[in-house]
Amino acid sequence: MSKLQIRGKDIRAIGYPEGPVVSMAIYAMTKHFKHHSLKDALDVLKKVLQDPAAFKEDEVLGKIAGALLPEEKVNIGETSLNTTGVHFNTFGAEHIEQGAFHQMYTAVKLPVAVAGALMPDAHHGYGLPIGGVLATENAVIPYGVGVDIGCRMCLSLFDVDVKELKSREAFFVRELGEATLFGSGAMFWQPENNAVMDRPEFNEIDILKSLHGRAWRQLGSSGSGNHFAEFGVVEIAEKDLELGIEPGNYLGFLTHSGSRALGANIAAHYTKIAKQKRKLPQEASNLAWLTLDEEEGIEYWLAMNLAGDYASACHHIIHAKIASQLGRQPMKMVENHHNFAWKEMFEGKEVIVHRKGATPAGKNVFGIIPGSMTAPGFIVKGKGEVASLNSASHGAGRKMSRTAAMASITQNALNEELTKHGVKLLGGGLDEAPFAYKDINAVMQSQQQLVDVVGKFSPKIVKMCGAETNQWRKG
């Protein structure tokens, strides 16, 4: 097999800027992807360019991603961590990599930490581990929330015969394509109207003023990475009084995406401010916080909540389009944020609960926990478990980095897995193949203390980033 030949002009041609990052990319590709074709190697580099934050912690591509992200500076004296951290509970420890534990051990040593928890889907992240939950006193940590603020699940249930997913597959594929637009740079020429775009925060907070135009053009679109929109079969085995759906099989439409460039820019801006105000030891630098007594902390709190409402509006626009195309209103809609912070009560006092890739699971609170493009997802009802800070996992969780997945999983293996489960995939890549994720059934088994399962979603037609031919669309 011939070795990869890749040149600087190939890399610049796909949008990379002049500078050291081009040399970094050549080195990484020729060393770690030397048996890939030029096209496949450039496809990997395109993914990094589109969403460098998603690759920041990648063992191979992290240096390239870091060179593409804005430089961060700190300029004040160091704030010390506590010698011992506050207690945190772990669920499904056998499924969790050591990197996530190390990040959690660091997080609970913050002077503002009150309590913590680690979910069974946890893995190494950026700042707080993905699957990490941290309660703080009067402090919000931008990277404890995450870059994709308010990343959200939304499921609509329709009283439609599920056999139509097979007999009218072409119809569902077409309507899925019409109702969605994926990609980090995806925008609409003629944006939707939605009240969230009239929120006063866009005029009152400087950083938001500059983001309004792009946010409007991205309203109703979805990002890259693990974001998806899919049709599938919802199975309700027993009637739950709060859910209110009779036992049976229903058509389900499930989406996963967040606050697009709006949330990413808010996260970057306020993390930079937090780092300038509180310089922490290197291992904790991405856990810098803002207090809710500070102007910047109040601004971030308002901007974060706006980004969460914006993410919700994006989902509702997509779901309304699907409902219109089906000619049906949903029987039920179930939805929840992750990558967010909430004011909640813990041991008699108000705290800020950060759920970085974790699902709210308060008493009788409904949520969605997805699997992968072939594995089932679950409608769950929280049990209000204090030990988990009223939280559960937000999915199966990765067991392979994106680099490892792309280097070890073949297209043939993915195709065979899709055929085995009867799933039609539109877009998506080897980095999101089912083999890159933990076993969702094992993860659910580890959190029986946290949630009750009231429904099961089996994906059948899945759309992810990569299915688009044009990232600009009229509407």
C-alpha positions, 0 to 999 in steps of 0.5 A: 500500500502506497504511503500518503503524499500530502502537500501544504497547498492541498491543506491550504486549498481546503481552507487552512490559514497560512502558518505553523498549523499547515506543517502540524497537519502534514506531520500528523497526517503522514505519521498517523494516517500514512495509509489513508488516501489523500481524499480521506486525509483531507476529509479528516482535516476538514472535520478539524477545521469545521469544529476545532473545539471538538478535537481539542483533547484528541491525542493526535489532532489536538495540536492542529485544533489548538492552533486553529482556536483563538489564543487564550491569555492569563495575567494574574496571580494563581488561585490555589486548589483545595488539598482535598476535594468535596465528595463526588459519587460515581455511577458505572465506574467500570465504564469510565476511563481514568482521564474522566476521573482525573478531571473530576478529582481536579474539579472537586478541589475548586474552592467554590465546589460543593458536590459532584457526580460522575455519570456512567457515560463519562469520558475525558473532556475539556474542563469538566469531564463529559458526563461530569456534574458539579455543584458550586456556590455562587459561581458558574464555570463556562467550561463546566457548561461546555462549548455547545451551550444548551445542547439538547434532545427533542423527541416528537411522537406521532400516531403514524404506522411505523411500517411506513418508515419502510414502505415510504422510505423515500418520502421520509428521506426527502422530508428529513432533507428538506426540514434540516440543515447540518454543518458548523457553517450551515446558514439560511439565506432567509432565516425563520422568525422566532421570538428568541431573536427579539430578546433584549439581551442581544442589545444589552450585552456587547458580545451578543450584539455581534453574534445576532446576525449569524445566530439568526441565519443559523436558526433552525440548523444543526451542527456537526460531530454527534448531532443528528436528526432521525426517524425511528420507532418508539415503543411504549411497553406500559402506560406511564400516567405522566407521559400519557401515551398508551402502550404501542409502537409510534413514529418518532422524530428525534433531534440532537443539536445545540446553540451553534456558533452563538453558544461557542462564541459565548463560551470562548468569550467568557472563559477568556474573562474567567481565566483572566480573573482567576488563574488556576493551576495548569490542570484546572485552568479550564475550570476558571469561574465567574461569580454571580456577584460580578458583572461578567458572571451576571452577563454570562448567566444571561447569555447562557440562558439565551443560548439555551432558549435559542437551542430549544427554538432550533429544535422546535423549528425543525420539529414544526417543519416535520409535523407540517410535512406529515400533516400531523401534530405530535401526540407528545414532545419530550425534550431536555438540555445538557451542557447547561447550569441550573440554580437548584437546592442542595442540602438546604442552600442554593447552588449552581449545578453544572451538567456537562453532558448529563441529563436532568433527572429530578423527580418525575422529570422526563428526558431522552438518553440516546444510544448511537446511529444503530443503538436504541435511545430511551425516554426516561423519568427521573427519580430525583436521586440526590447522590447524582445531584438529580442527574443521569447520563446524556447518552452512551458516551464515547469509548474511542476518540475520533482519531482512533475511530477513523483509524480503526473502523472501516466503511465496510464494517459500518455498512454491515452494522447499518444493514444488521440493524436496518438503519439508513444513514444520510451523512455521518462518518466513521468517527460517529460509527456505533463501535466508537460508543459504549454499550447503551444497555450497559450504561442504562443498567448502571443508572437504574437508581437514577431513572425509570425507562418509560419508552424506547426509541429505535433509529431507522433513518438517520441524518448527520453532518456530511449529507449536505451538498450546500451549507447555504439554503434559502429556507 
